[in-house]
Amino acid sequence: MSCHEIQMYLTAYVDDALEIDKRNRVEQHLRQCYDCQALVKELQQTTALVFEQLNRTVAPINFEDSVMQQIAGVYQERQVRRFSIFYLACALIGIGGFAAVLLSPVGTFIRVLFHLFLAVLNGLSFVPASLGHWWMVCILLSTIVLVGSSIFGVSRVLRSLQSEVVL
Amino acid sequence: MNQNDIDLIRHARKGSTEAFTAIVRNYKNFVYRTVLAILQNRQDSEDVAQEVFIKAYRALAGLRDARTFPSWLAQIATRTALDFIQSKRKNQTVELDSEKFVVNDDIHRAANIRLDLENALGHLSEEHRVVTILRVNGFDYEEIAQILGIPIGTVRSRLHNARMHLRQLLQDERGDNG
């Protein structure tokens, strides 16, 4: 092989990236060619200098913080998008399911049950009046208020405990 | 690439921001160095390197094999940097050459070796700078070919031409300085 042909492979030779047969041919040529030997030496020096100098390049001091600030923005965007899609999907499933139930034979049964429930409530409302026992109504209302306030109180306590854990 | 990095990438892929912070810490010099070698401008390189990590964060879920992360990240970095150069050329708002490390002759004579090399890199074409920095970053010829989507023979010839050009430029500069 001529010097010109060999020189095309010298960078790969210096980088140790030649196949074994080509490497052998290059080494065979180098043993008898001082010009190519000199070129290999220069390429080795250039390579060492390039590697040494470029590897010294480091990112600016605040680079990491700047990236992570932007990542936080991207993360929030992503979360908002995920929740929006989730809520939208839930709403669609809910509306769709409700409509499907109402339109199906089961819906007719539910409507009948609902009317029955209303009729029972209506009937029950006449019981205390017809018996003349207004005190029953008072006790019932008090019980409802008491149960309602208990549920509200418990939920407040649970919420405050949750926020303490988060903090 | 060590096992710790692979674990970090797997955690980050599952959505861990802490893991991604560690990845940024481990790879920031790698990305910045790659982008700076291509763009030859520090301010632009900082912005583009940040963009590279944002793109990586968005696309990380699509990375199938965590072990290919360095070449995947290098691919994003080189493409983003080259796209940036193209968009700048299209907009023609700023002349790239005016911001290169290329300096006038007087300053040139007083420059140290590092500046000599930066100057020399600035004289290379983009495609030669890209293959050079990828090689410096430790990728072998086959990996460079995969990252850039070009044949391995093209990688070999580009690297050789780049190295010969750098050798000549550095010799000229040393001759001038001496």
Interface residues (C-beta under 8 A of the other chain):
Chain A: M8 Y9 L10 T11 A12 V14 D15 A17 E42 L43 T46 T47 L49 V50 F51 Q53 L54 N55 R56 T57 V58 A59 P60 F63 E64 S66 V67 M68 Q70 I71 A72 V74 Y75
Chain B: T17 F20 T21 V24 R25 K28 N29 V31 Y32 R33 L36 A37 R42 E46 A49 Q50 F53 I54 Y57 R58 I113 R114 L117 T132 I133 R135 V136 D140 Y141 R156 S157 L159 H160 R163 M164 L166 R167 L170 Q171
